[in-house]
Amino acid sequence: MAGFSGKGGSEGGRNQKFDIKAYHGAKSWAGHVSKALALAYPDFTVTMQDRPEAISAAAKLSGLPRNLSFKPHDFFSPQTLHGADAYFLRHILHNWPQAEAVSILSALVPALKPGARVLVSEFLMPGAAQRGRSLLDDKLIRQIDLQMMDVYNSKERTAEDFAALFRMAGEKLRFVAKYQLPGDQESCIFEAVYDDDDGAP
């Protein structure tokens, strides 16, 4: 997340002082990721959204920063937090087939302001001819892919798959980049930007 954060600078060609007001974390480790994000970037406003039971557990964490709040939310429902600079979804879409994944992203669109970013953190599925750092890495990611298919009728996705999901979710939601530690298929963030030149949703 360092590429999206800072204190008023413009690292990476981006204005770095913005709030992450919406965080969807299915089972989100009871809020630990949201807490870490809020602590790392105190200039941000971070709102964790999840099922009521997950919100209840997260709100009981010790040492919660003031810039972190909690709000129950069903990610298939229209997003109620409007005008955030970024919406971060972590390990959610791989649990859902294409139609449902598009519905989750589409539910964000009415809340997006021009220039808002949608950040999706997921495994990166290599293409058929691509290989990871080792045979073991290749075996692991493909086993997880089969597990998603077996349990959820879903799959791990390639960068092209994520670009297609964003495109299907809204014609103004434009996939711009993926960020990944070299060779690490477990640490990838896919970024889309909402382009709305005329101000209409």
C-alpha positions in Angstrom: 0.0 0.0 0.0 2.9 2.4 0.2 2.4 3.3 -3.4 -1.0 4.9 -2.5 -0.1 6.6 0.7 2.0 9.4 2.2 1.6 12.8 3.8 0.7 15.3 1.1 3.3 14.3 -1.4 3.1 13.1 -4.9 5.1 9.9 -4.9 4.5 7.7 -8.0 2.8 10.6 -9.8 -0.2 10.5 -7.4 -1.5 12.9 -4.8 -0.7 10.9 -1.7 -3.0 12.6 0.9 -6.4 10.9 0.6 -8.7 8.8 2.7 -9.6 5.2 2.4 -13.2 5.3 3.7 -14.4 1.9 2.7 -12.7 -1.4 3.3 -14.4 -4.7 2.5 -12.8 -7.6 4.2 -14.5 -10.9 4.1 -13.5 -12.5 7.4 -10.9 -9.7 7.4 -8.9 -11.3 10.3 -11.3 -9.5 12.6 -10.1 -6.1 11.5 -6.3 -6.5 11.8 -5.7 -5.3 8.3 -7.8 -2.3 8.7 -6.2 -1.5 12.0 -2.7 -1.8 10.5 -3.6 0.4 7.6 -5.1 3.1 9.9 -2.0 3.0 12.2 0.4 3.1 9.2 -1.3 6.2 7.7 -2.8 8.4 10.4 -3.8 11.0 7.8 -6.3 8.5 6.3 -9.8 8.0 7.4 -10.4 4.2 7.3 -13.8 2.6 7.6 -14.0 -1.2 7.8 -17.1 -2.7 6.3 -18.1 -6.4 6.9 -20.7 -8.6 8.2 -22.1 -7.6 11.6 -20.4 -10.4 13.5 -17.0 -9.5 12.0 -17.6 -5.8 12.8 -18.4 -6.8 16.4 -15.2 -8.7 16.8 -13.1 -6.0 15.2 -14.4 -3.3 17.4 -13.1 -5.2 20.4 -9.5 -5.0 19.3 -7.1 -3.2 21.6 -5.3 -0.1 20.6 -7.7 1.0 17.9 -6.7 4.3 16.2 -9.0 7.3 16.1 -9.0 7.3 12.3 -10.6 3.8 12.1 -14.3 3.3 12.2 -16.6 0.3 11.6 -19.8 -0.1 9.6 -21.8 -3.3 8.9 -22.3 -3.7 5.2 -23.4 -6.4 2.7 -21.1 -6.0 -0.4 -23.9 -7.0 -2.7 -25.9 -4.0 -1.6 -25.3 -0.5 -3.0 -22.3 1.1 -1.3 -23.5 3.6 1.4 -20.2 5.4 1.8 -20.0 7.9 -1.0 -17.1 10.0 -2.2 -14.2 8.0 -0.8 -10.8 8.3 -2.5 -10.3 4.5 -2.5 -12.2 1.3 -1.9 -10.1 -1.7 -0.9 -11.4 -5.3 -1.2 -9.2 -8.0 0.2 -9.5 -11.7 -0.7 -13.2 -11.4 -1.6 -13.6 -11.8 -5.3 -11.9 -15.2 -5.6 -14.7 -16.7 -3.6 -17.3 -15.7 -6.2 -18.1 -16.7 -9.8 -18.0 -14.0 -12.5 -21.6 -12.8 -12.2 -21.4 -12.3 -8.5 -17.9 -10.7 -8.6 -19.2 -8.2 -11.2 -22.2 -7.5 -8.9 -19.9 -6.8 -5.9 -17.9 -4.3 -8.0 -21.0 -2.8 -9.6 -22.5 -2.1 -6.1 -19.6 0.3 -5.6 -20.1 2.3 -8.8 -22.9 4.7 -7.7 -20.8 5.8 -4.7 -17.6 6.5 -6.7 -16.5 10.1 -7.4 -14.3 11.0 -10.4 -10.8 9.7 -9.9 -11.8 7.3 -7.1 -9.7 4.1 -7.0 -10.9 0.5 -6.5 -8.1 -1.7 -5.1 -8.5 -5.4 -5.1 -6.0 -7.6 -3.3 -6.0 -11.2 -4.5 -3.7 -14.0 -5.6 -2.4 -13.6 -9.2 -3.1 -16.6 -11.3 -0.4 -17.0 -14.0 -1.3 -17.6 -17.6 -1.1 -21.1 -19.0 2.5 -20.6 -20.3 3.7 -18.6 -17.3 5.7 -20.0 -14.4 6.3 -18.8 -10.8 9.5 -18.8 -8.8 9.5 -22.5 -8.4 7.6 -25.7 -9.3 6.2 -25.6 -5.7 4.8 -22.1 -6.2 3.1 -23.1 -9.5 1.6 -26.2 -7.8 0.3 -24.1 -4.9 -1.5 -21.4 -6.9 -3.0 -24.0 -9.2 -4.2 -26.1 -6.2 -5.8 -23.0 -4.8 -7.5 -22.3 -8.1 -8.9 -25.9 -8.2 -10.1 -25.4 -4.6 -11.9 -22.2 -5.5 -13.6 -24.1 -8.3 -14.5 -27.1 -6.2 -15.8 -25.1 -3.2 -17.2 -21.9 -4.6 -17.6 -22.5 -8.4 -15.1 -19.7 -8.8 -11.4 -19.4 -9.5 -8.2 -17.5 -9.0 -7.8 -14.9 -11.7 -5.2 -13.5 -14.1 -4.6 -9.8 -14.5 -6.7 -10.0 -17.7 -9.5 -11.5 -15.8 -9.5 -8.7 -13.3 -9.4 -6.1 -16.1 -12.5 -7.8 -17.6 -14.4 -7.8 -14.3 -13.8 -4.0 -13.9 -15.0 -3.4 -17.4 -18.1 -5.4 -16.9 -18.9 -3.7 -13.6 -19.0 -0.2 -15.2 -17.9 1.3 -18.5 -16.2 4.2 -16.5 -14.3 1.8 -14.2 -10.9 1.5 -15.9 -8.2 -1.0 -15.0 -4.9 0.8 -14.8 -2.3 -1.4 -13.1 -1.3 -4.3 -10.9 1.2 -4.1 -8.1 3.2 -7.2 -7.1 6.3 -8.1 -5.2 8.6 -9.8 -7.8 7.6 -13.4 -8.2 5.1 -13.3 -5.3 1.7 -14.5 -6.5 0.2 -14.1 -3.0 0.8 -10.3 -2.9 -1.0 -8.5 -5.7 -3.1 -5.4 -5.8 -5.2 -4.6 -8.9 -6.1 -1.0 -9.4 -9.0 0.5 -11.3 -9.9 4.2 -11.5 -13.3 5.7 -12.0 -13.3 8.1 -14.9 -16.3 10.3 -15.0 -15.5 13.4 -17.0 -19.1 14.6 -17.1 -19.8 14.1 -13.4 -22.5 11.6 -14.0 -22.5 8.2 -12.2 
